[in-house]
């Protein structure tokens, strides 16, 4: 008789919210970076309001300006104010820059249950860049939303590590033992809550647009997303695979997808080598600017 799979405890929405509070992602203790992310997801913001919101946080303001002055954007003159950044880079680019700075600031540098939060953050940034590149070739008006959704897509892993450290430890142990199954299969076997579901609970509290919530919850299966959110979710799903294929892995997804005719890089408009080179070039510039 086959051994029965142990029943995992249920993690309530309230427990996820409390975990997010402990991580300063929710509540009165939430850092201004976490509070700003929801605003950045709104493409109806004004340049003046965005400038004021960024300038109200000196640390975040400095990071945004550092990114704006990165070689990646090729500015000939120094960008010394957010208003100048908005003028020379444009509103949507500054939205993306600010979102990257926010997420980098929001992810803790150390997590007891997750050995490599820095690698997780780098994977998120690579996914954001890949999503932006895909959107520019397919749905250009969605490029900034795709970039921000890519940044956010794996934030649930951080919350999951806080609310379910035992499940996280079991999944990482399975990876270290050579288990290469899909992360959803590992979560079904070991985790009390999936990272997608954990993210969706917090993003609902943030009052993010529905498409961003769906992209976080269903990026491993875009067909499960509501139809209205499927275009953004599909781009984020493919972008996450592309980030892994370009070597941007972390402890829960430590291997690159298959290469060759069936690999994710083969479907890009630039072609496998050109896409990989361009993604890694952009990633190095932004990572250095955010450091």
Buried (B, 14 or more C-beta within 10 A) or exposed (E): EEEEEEEBEEBEBEBBBBBBBBBBBBEEEBBBBBBBBBBBBEBEBEBEEBBEBBBEBEEBBEBBBBBBBBEBBEBEEEBEEBBBBBEBBEBBBBBBBBBBBBBBBBBBEEBEBBBBBBBBBBBBBBBBBBBBBBBBEBBEEBBBBBBBBBBBBBBBBBBBBBBBBEBBBBBBEBBEEEEEEEBBEBBEBBBBBBBBBBBBBBBBBBEBBBBBBBBBBBBBEBEEBEEEBBBBBBBBBBBBBBBBBBEBBBBBBBEBBEEEEEBBBBBBEBEBEEBBEBBBEBBEBBBEBBE
